[in-house]
């Protein structure tokens, strides 16, 4: 079966299946408590306007400030960051220093495959929508 003969129902069912798999995986994780440093830094990011700050995870913070705050966190203190870039840099540093990666090695290939399937579903829904609304399909290839 080629991609052009697949129906919207097929893709909706595939998307629902992927969502269920993801939800089951996430719900098992949500039963656990999150690390205090993660929740503390996330709260500070929100309070310091992180979601509306352009380049929040690209713009580096002052290195001396980050290292000073890191040493305080390492001593189980919860210092308040001076800006959202410091909190973002600390969060990235904490994630890099995890003993096991956030996505474990044995699950990495599954997540890459899932990402590919989600992109394929988005592309197909886009093409179907263009055909139904505008009467044509754009001649483009999906990003993979």
Steps between C-alpha positions, in 0.01 A plus 500: 500500500656831395462816708249661260244221545504514880186657641468770761341238730820295476712800603262603776515147641879498471522836680265377773710185541819708539329728752381204707850348504650834603231562764554157657875564517452849644236393751737242646760776541253743658445265793853582612619815674713735296846603626485815713766677294292447187183641654689787667669607177179458299313722748775762481494487120128570504524779759786670315311509169677210331212401268491848346878550483648460155791257486440374854714188450737651242619816673769409753485629855792648690731203566608622845135540603411152371790334682422689821135393485599142412721473808212622715261247344763230559481588871120453494430871517234649274638836392292734287640561152550858390370445146337231291819430302675394821213264588498362144878447504477320835221278368702411189806431716298274730360306202850458350634367831232233547653156552260346249377712207147637512412265214677173588712335233264202472206735417681744274429317172129475590480875561671575168253269324208661682623845394516380138143361518364821654661704219351264240155534657527880506608505136216271391237700690639820344482350150148366559385839632647684200328261260161527676505878552692625196450212259870427449795347677820704524802333344719489813678232695476462879790602724655192658 
